[in-house]
Amino acid sequence: MSTANPDPILLDFPESFESERLIIRAPLWHDGAAVNEAIRESIDELRPWMPWAQNTPAIEETEANLRHARAQFIGRKDLRLLLVHKETGQFVGSSGLHQIDWQTHKFEIGYWVRTSCQQQGYITEAVHAITDFAIRELSANRIQIRCDAHNLRSAKVAERCGFTLEGILRNETCDVNGSLRNTMIFSKVRGVEY
Ligand SMILES: CC(C)(COP(=O)(O)OP(=O)(O)OC[C@H]1O[C@@H](n2cnc3c(N)ncnc32)[C@H](O)[C@@H]1OP(=O)(O)O)[C@@H](O)C(=O)NCCC(=O)NCCS
């Protein structure tokens, strides 16, 4: 595996791919209204875990956030990925490859699902597809998932997708209420899990 380190802006990879039920793609201009609607629907489930979901955003804020995310995607600094249902076109949830280290080819998957689409396996399906994308298109050597040790639904996704629990980092950060929290860290690494 090469460890050469070209400017990541030179890396060519698709900004859209598919799983069984989903189109998984970079944000586009004017996605804001659909994503904002899903945030509004899901705010009570998001608030305990997502620092950005303490207050309901205006549509313009969501649109601006997605345009910044698209710019980051194009710059290869952070790869936000929206999950869109293939048949209905509905926005299902959001994921992505974050905390990118292009020298190590290391990535972190994050995710949330809109409330009306939870517990239907969409996030598990997306994490499988995004992991495959990271391995195939981005030559990932390490893919990690981190979550609050109390976030059992998130941990179940990581376990269901075959990630290995490496440990629980004690007092690693603060939760949305400012209380110290423990963080579970899961990973898949080349040569062990794939
Ligand atoms: C974490 C989160 C994304 C998990 O959502 P989820 O709906 O449990 O995850 P999935 O979409 O993978 O669905 C899995 C569930 O659907 C069920 N399911 C139904 N059909 C399925 C299918 N075709 N394939 C797989 N699972 C299926 C599974 O049995 C599982 O249910 P269970 O956990 O009760 O066994 C969601 O709780 C969330 O958005 N939370 C708020 C934000 C958050 O915490 N994000 C993570 C921060 S680290």
The ligand as a Gaussian input file, in Angstrom:
#p B3LYP/6-31G(d) Opt

LIG

0 1
 C      -27.793000       5.920000      15.730000
 C      -28.926000       5.770000      14.729000
 C      -28.521000       6.289000      13.358000
 C      -29.307000       4.285000      14.639000
 O      -30.496000       4.170000      13.859000
 P      -31.196000       2.737000      13.670000
 O      -32.499000       2.991000      13.005000
 O      -31.172000       1.984000      14.961000
 O      -30.162000       1.992000      12.687000
 P      -30.460000       1.233000      11.315000
 O      -31.034000       2.175000      10.324000
 O      -29.211000       0.542000      10.957000
 O      -31.584000       0.192000      11.706000
 C      -31.264000      -0.915000      12.514000
 C      -32.527000      -1.466000      13.152000
 O      -33.471000      -1.743000      12.136000
 C      -33.800000      -3.138000      12.173000
 N      -33.962000      -3.528000      10.756000
 C      -35.142000      -3.589000      10.111000
 N      -34.953000      -3.893000       8.825000
 C      -33.623000      -4.051000       8.637000
 C      -32.830000      -4.380000       7.518000
 N      -33.368000      -4.575000       6.315000
 N      -31.486000      -4.425000       7.680000
 C      -30.926000      -4.217000       8.883000
 N      -31.646000      -3.880000       9.996000
 C      -32.997000      -3.816000       9.869000
 C      -32.658000      -3.803000      12.891000
 O      -33.062000      -5.005000      13.502000
 C      -32.293000      -2.742000      13.904000
 O      -33.188000      -2.755000      14.968000
 P      -32.676000      -3.128000      16.467000
 O      -31.523000      -2.197000      16.774000
 O      -33.883000      -2.881000      17.293000
 O      -32.224000      -4.539000      16.380000
 C      -30.198000       6.562000      15.204000
 O      -30.593000       6.063000      16.465000
 C      -29.974000       8.059000      15.286000
 O      -30.034000       8.767000      14.277000
 N      -29.706000       8.567000      16.508000
 C      -29.492000       9.989000      16.721000
 C      -28.176000      10.465000      16.125000
 C      -27.001000       9.657000      16.630000
 O      -26.938000       9.267000      17.782000
 N      -26.026000       9.417000      15.734000
 C      -24.814000       8.693000      16.058000
 C      -23.839000       9.568000      16.755000
 S      -22.356000       8.661000      17.181000

